[in-house]
């Protein structure tokens, strides 16, 4: 169907996440409209026709770095990763947050981003990368010194 073509424009790279959210809301509105107008059969028919093939392709749900790091820690019986704001710079309308993530038994990792969430995700990604560089992306380290 080409949902992205409904907007009629190609956004710059930095704006694509915002476009994805807008498209998600638009799709939700379309499905809701179909349901309100034609009932469950109309909405289900749309979902089956346009979404079922995509859903069947996905073997595992996508995960963000924070989720991956949390699952890594839990598999090893470690406490959940801890995130804390270590700095904030920039103007009120364009802040940059610095976040440190720590996992018991590992040195902390710091990252920055335009939002707390973005900085946390980047810190988690860097922590996963550091764990992988130690040859331990999938196993071994138990967090004990």
N, C-alpha and C positions, 0 to 999 in steps of 0.2 A: 504494500500500500504506500510506503514511502512517507511515513508520518513527518519526517524531518522536512520534506518538501512543502508541507502545508504552510510553513512560515514564509516561504518564498525568498529566503536569504541564507547565505552561508556566513555564520558568525566567525569572528577572529578566535584563535585557539583559546585564549584566556576566558572567553565568554561561553565556551561550549558546555561547561558544567551547568551554568544557569539555564542554557537552552534545554539541556536534558531534563531539568526539573520542570521547566515550562511544558515540555512535551509530555512528561508524565502526568501533569495536571490536566493537560488537554485530553489525553487519552482517557483518563479517569472520567472527565466530563462527557466524552463521547459515549463511553460505556454506560454511564448513568443516564444519559439522554435516551439511549436505545432501550434501557430497562424501563424508564418512565413512560416512554412512548409505546413500546411493543412488548413489554413484559420480559420475563426471564428467557423465553425462547429466543427473542431477538438479540438480547445481550449475550447469551450463551453461544448463539450462532456466530456472532462477530468474534468472540474470544476464540472459539474453536477454529474458525477460518484463518484468522490473522495471528493468533498467539500460540496455538498448540504446537505448530512446527518449531517455533523458537524454544518453547518450554521443553520439548522432547530432545532438542540438541544439547541443552545445558546438562552436563553430567553432575557437576557440583555447583552450588551457588557461589557467586563471586564473594570474596571477602576483602575487607579493607585491612590495612596494616595493623590497626589496633586490635581487631578481632584475631588476626593471625598470631600476634604476640601474646594475647591473652590465652589462646588455645595452646600455644607452645608452653607457656608457664604452667598451665593446668595439667598438661600431660606429664609434667615432671613433678607434680605435687607442690609447686611453688605458689606463694601468694600472688594475687593479681598484680599486674604492673601498676605503678603509681605515677601519676602525672602531676606536675606542679609548675605554676607560672614562675619563671625566674627573672623575667623582664618584660617590659612593655615600652616600645618607642613609637615614634610617629605621631602625627596629628590625630585629634579625636575622630576625624572622619576617615582616617586611613591608618589605623593602628597596626603595629607589627608585634606579635606576641612571641616570646621566647619560652619554650616549654622543655622541662627535663623529664625524661621517663627513666624509672629505675625498676629493676627486677632483682629480687633478693639474690645475692651472690655474684652479681654482675655490675661493672661500672656503669654509671648513668650516662645517658646520651641526651644531648640538647639539640633542638632544632627551632627554627622560627617560621612564622607564617602570618598571613593577613587576618586569620581568625584563630581562636584557641583550638578549634577542631582541626584546622589545616596544620597547625604547628604540632598538635598531638599525633596526627597521622604521619607526618614527616619524621618525628622523633621515633615513633614505632617502626617505621620503615628502616631508618638508620640502625636501630637496635637489632632488627632482624638481619640486616646486612652484616652487622658486626658479629652476630652469632654465627652466621654462615661463613664469615671469613675465618672464624676459629675452627672451621670444619665441623660445626655442630648444628647445622640447620635443622636436622631431623632427629637427632638423638644424642645420648651420651651424657651431656652436662647435667648434673642433678642439682646445681645451685648451691652445693655445700662446699665450704672452703676447707 
